[in-house]
Amino acid sequence: MQPEGRVHFSRPEQIFDDEVFGKLRLGIENCPDVAFAHLADAEVVGHQERPGRVLFVWLVAEAMGSLRGALNLVSETVADALPEDRFLDVVILNSAPELLEGLEKADCLFVVRDADERNRALAAVASQRTRDEPEPPRRWWWPF
């Protein structure tokens, strides 16, 4: 059982029909500020009855200065691709890089526009994780 408050990711089964799925993918691939994106079902354990569909977007470094514009462009792209009765939450993953590892494990990568930026992001997250892990206890040897 997952601890309460932890975010659990899974790969969505049937996301949308092929036409909508293709339009969404093409739209995100054409967003110049997007480095890569994951499309996942996300659930905050203990706080949701069922997972919600979320597009997690990692922006290129140049886009971070105009975050609002980049988010607006991605949101408009999503809105244009989906039927009016469907929605999709959008999260800028750069603001929560600790989620990247779980998304990668869920195998829900949707678009890669900049493979080098993705590799840098993965390396940075792995590096942070190893820094956050406590050092193993030292075994002291006391000469007598």
N, C-alpha and C positions, 0 to 999 in steps of 0.2 A: 504494500500500500504506500502511496506517495504521501510525503508530509504536507500538511495543510499550508496553503499559500504558495506552494511550488508550482511553476508553470510546466505543464505537460504538453508536448507537441506530438502530433501524429500527421501522417500523410493523408490528405483528404481522399476519399474514395471517388465518387463521381462528383466532380466539381461543378461543371456547367456543361451544356451541350458543346459539341466540337466547334461550332461557329463562334460562340461567345468565348470559349477557352482560347481559340486561335487569335481572336481580336484582342483579347486581354494580353496575351503573350507578345504579340506584335507591337502593341501599344507601349508596353513596358520596355521592350527591346529598343524602341525608338526614343525613349526618354534619355536625353543626353547626360543627365545628372545621376543616373542609376548605374552602379557598378555591377550589382547582382541583387537578386531577390529570391525569397523563399515564399511559397504559398502553402500555408499549413492550417490545420485545425489546432487551436490553442485553448487550453483549459487551465484556469487557476484552480488548483485542487482545493476543495472545500468552500469555494465561493461561486461556482457555476454549476448549473444542472447539466449542461451539455457544452461541448466545445464550440467555439466561434471560429469562423473562417477569417484568417488574417493574412494580409500581404506584408511581409517584412522586407523592407527595402534598405540596402546599404548604398549610401551615396558616395560618389567620388569626392576626394578631398576638396576640390575646387568648389563644389556645391555647398559646402558647409557654411560658407560666408553668407549665402542667401538661402538659408534653410526654408524659410516660408515660401519662397518662389518654387523651390524644388518640390516641396510637399504639395503645393497647389497644382503643379504640373502632373505629378503622379496621381493625385486625387481626381483631377479632371480626366486623365487617361482611363482610370478605373471606371469612373461614372459613364464615360462614353462607351465603354465596352460592355457594360452590364445592362440587362433589361431593367426597367424602372422599378420592378418589384423585388429586385435582388440588391444586396449590399455586400460590401467587403471592407473590413477595417484595414487601415494602412498605418504601419508603425515604421518610423525611421530607426533602423537597427543600429546605426552609429551611436544613438543615444542610450542604447541598452546592449552593448556588445556581449555582455555575459549570457545573453540568450542564444548567441550564434552556435555554440557547441551543441545545445539541445536540438536546434533546427537541423544542424548537419546530421546528427544521429537519427533524426526522423526521416531523413532522405526526401526532403520536400523542396529541393532546389528547383526554382522555376525559370529563372533567366540569369545568364552570365554575360555581361557586356564587357567587363574588364577583369580577365582572369588574374592578372598581376595584382590588382587591388584586392581581389578575393583572397589570394594567397597571403598577402600582407595582413589582412584582417584576421585570417585564421592563425597565422603565426603570432600575432599580437595577443590574441585571446589565449592561445596555448602558453605563451610566455607569462601572461598575467596569472594564469591558473597555477603555474609552478611556483611563482613568487608568493601566492596566497596560501599555498600548502604549508603546514607547519613543518619545521625541520624535525627529522627523526630524533628521538632522545639520544643523547650521547652516552656512551658507556665509558665510564671513567675507570681508568686503571690506576690503582694506587700502589706504588711500590712500597713494600715494607722492608 
